Amino acid sequence: MITLAVIGARQELAGAFEAIGVSAVAVADATEVVDSQPDAGWDALVIDLGLDPARGIAIARRVDEALGLPILAVADLASDVTDVPEIDDFLLVPINADELRIRLGRLTSPTGTTDETIRFKDLELNLATYQASAGEVPVDLTFMEYELLRFFMTHPTRAWSRAQILSQVWGYDYFGGSRTVDVHVRRLRAKLGEERSSWIATVRSVGYRFG
Amino acid sequence: MAMEKQAEYVLSTVEERGIRFVRLWFTDVLGFLKSVAITPAELEGVMEDGMSFDGSSIDGFSRIQEADMIAKPDPTTFQLLPWRPDEGGVARMFCDIVTPAGEPFDGDPRWALKRNLRKLSERGYTLDIAPELEFYYFTDASPAREVLDRGGYFDLTPLDVAQEYRRRSIVVLEQLGIPVESSHHEQSPGQHEIDLRGADALSMADQLLTARLAIKEVAMESGMYATFMPKPLQDAAGSALHLHLSLFEGELNAFHEADDGLSKVGEAFIAGLLTHARELTGITNQWVNSYKRLHGGFEAPTFVTWAHNNESALVRVPTIQPGKPERTRIEYRSPDPACNPYLAFSAIVAAGLAGIERGYELPAEVLENVAVTDGDTMALSGVERLPSGLDEALDALEGSELMKEALGDHIVEWFLKNKRDEWRRYRRHVSLFEIEENLPIL
């Protein structure tokens, strides 16, 4: 079982740990993580950046320097973590348990033998190779189309507003506004083909829902 | 979004899909696609540092003494080309052109559009464009060419053999991430139209260049020829590139006013287009042949007018369904599909923005069918005519401070030189018309 040192986990993160069956131990700060290793047997450190990203990043730097432990951050905004080399991977809230499992698996198994494929019906998305396929035929996506499809597939069945999708996928107030989302949804639908295009449903006066 | 992640995505996809070549695309001033192919081994370095090439070999680019140019691929435009075989596939990326010092190159049409769109965004606006792309299928490009079918507007008949190419083109466009709204047979035999779903102006310019190539490639697979020439047949309709423009301020359609009408901003934008229409026509209609379409009937606009739902107007404001304010748009009807979309969109943005910034007043709409009105009547009512030929359009462009500012001196100077030369060659040409009409009697 994967053993994680966890700093500042919000409720939904704690729930996700339980759902995927990992051992998550709450720790207070960098000193505690460093001092308890190797006895504690940490496989990775998970930091929920929460309200104070600067503190979380400082902890990440100390732990990385002292232990070189794989570090996964949980963030509200991608821009909080994209320029921090000590953070090996990150998850954006809301948290999807499957995505958490895949990312933790990848972080703690350097041979990359874990299953990193997300599936919906005959649609497959491989997070390690960035490749999508539909009915086993490759679907050629641009990077943002891939990111958008990844968001949809890891966050299915609920409706998302354009603004939410924009901040989750593009990570900041992207130039061009939320119609950027419409444009990319159209492209995704076109590439997925007619029979799958309805999987990305338009929710009137809200936004979009996948699955 | 971190650029490195995009680059990583491109590199990973190239490896996973066994891409053999990556084509780096950009256009010359007239909008012809230029392409440099690189191998996957070179890709990582090129993504970081760009690809050097001899700019003096590209029409309208640098002079010999400043020949070195660098093409910097835009990883967001990475796309596999579906008309190449899967084994050893080919992908493309659009490029921005920079000087060895890393400065954007003034002769790069894509940069000109980015500059104009930035100006628009500084005022809080973004522009969406949805084009109607018209073209002809011929058996080949020779003078003896024949149209591929005998169909007419909206026809669905077995005679419409080209329908198959059009259908196949749409499949390819969708694979390329270019969503198609609709398509149909146009008025004339062999003529077709594919309407693209709207997108921001820069993406749309990239998409149009890609669509033109894709449609030609698909026709070529079957030994046929697709053409975007503005007026390939004298007695049939020309091919237009009607542009549906929507301006947004944040999430709101800036052309829309509460009572389902046109906003002040919308009126000023149209007024800008009308005021500067003569100056920008050289850019939206850049060939000698373009003016055979504009003055050849078949609903092509000839006069500088606007109207709701009048197919003969230069600017049309289509009726929208009640309760769909986000669909409010204007249609600019003069451009033809043989323009350089980067420059055409730049000119349109500049004219519309001038209308907003300088508070131009919108003249009254012209409801009559101006296509059948004679020029004298229109002149009496103060309505201008679009340039009657390329030379007149170039004169108007040369005298336009707005266009020089929008496109930059480098592009305008080279454009005028190249196009004046085309006009000179045309002026010397003794046509079939003269031989047939004059030789027997003079």
Interface residues (C-beta under 8 A of the other chain):
Chain A: A78 T82 D83 T129 Y130 Q131 P138 D140 L141 T142 F143 M144 E145 Y146 E147 W170 G171 F175 G176 G177 S178 R179 T180 V183 R186 R187 R189 A190 K191 G193
Chain B: M1 A2 K5 Q6 Y9 V10 S12 T13 E16 R17 P75 T76 T77 F78 Q79 L80 P82 S121 T126 D128 L173 E174 Q175 G177 I178 P179 V180 R197 G198 A199 D200 S203 F248 G250 E251
